[in-house]
């Protein structure tokens, strides 16, 4: 896909570098947070999830740029990053007397009971990142990076994180990287800082630096309300406002209950709309991270030189599979993703 101008893999150390927070997720399994007596620990964090899924599922070299507090929880997070195969060399370590590590508790929900979360992420090491702390020229020019990814969760962490994201995106552009930005909105991060309007202001300031955006402005992403022409118009409006944008893509979802979703995805690129097939009445074990799983699958398609139809199908199938296992991240294999893209799924493999 010459439209993208991706650097050849032999010129780059990493296929993708992500900038974001590494969180520890405490999961009560089938219990509830307020009644649990034990928790399973997973690694998570929106932008990090994309790097992790690309490394673990799609076997692509990735790295995470983040900051952790140097204590037992930080080293636990580091251990999980290493198990995932994500390069940890760009993690900044902070003194534990000044910062802390982000954790959160997540119950999955079932049937009519929605998923519920409890975050503990104030004053974290990553939220205190400042401009000029990270040597972006080494990451993008010396080492080489094909895709750089960040998004609205990282930029919502503090006053300084949008400045860090802007600095990184500018450096990525200068170093020849393809820049990916997710418009992720978290009310828990923005409710005391101006809400969605403030988040949109930050996003609009960064979108001129992006090549692909996950999420579409002024578009109803409910699958049952999908209209190809309305999506085209919303995407074209974004491209007109931000002329360097090459791709706008989004998941499409209907939530019937915590346990049953309909899922698809759509992409606008090169003046055309590409829609993935619909996965109807999916049985959902854990929906958290499925949007990041979509992003990882979609970016994999771009990195592998596939066409846009494959990329959006790959993202949607990976998101569907990610919802069948616990934790923020996928436990699927590339073979399972490809099988689902080709129409498989549900049969016994012997």
GIRA-V175653 format. One record per run of one state. SS is the DSSP state (A for helix, B for strand, O for the rest). FROM is the first residue (numbers start at 0). LEN is the number of residues. If there is no record, write none. Layout:
# GIRA-V175653
SS|FROM|LEN / SS|FROM|LEN
This chain:
# GIRA-V175653
O|0|8 / A|8|3 / O|11|2 / B|13|6 / O|19|3 / B|22|5 / O|27|5 / A|32|3 / O|35|4 / B|39|5 / O|44|1 / A|45|11 / O|56|5 / B|61|8 / O|69|2 / A|71|13 / O|84|2 / B|86|1 / O|87|3 / B|90|4 / O|94|5 / B|99|1 / O|100|2 / B|102|5 / O|107|2 / B|109|1 / O|110|2 / B|112|1 / O|113|2 / B|115|5 / O|120|3 / B|123|1 / O|124|1 / A|125|3 / O|128|7 / A|135|9 / B|144|7 / A|151|4 / O|155|5 / A|160|14 / O|174|3 / B|177|5 / O|182|4 / A|186|4 / O|190|4 / A|194|13 / O|207|4 / B|211|3 / O|214|7 / B|221|1 / A|222|3 / O|225|2 / A|227|14 / O|241|5 / B|246|11 / O|257|2 / B|259|10 / O|269|2 / B|271|4 / O|275|3 / B|278|5 / O|283|6 / A|289|14 / O|303|4 / A|307|15 / O|322|11 / A|333|8 / O|341|9
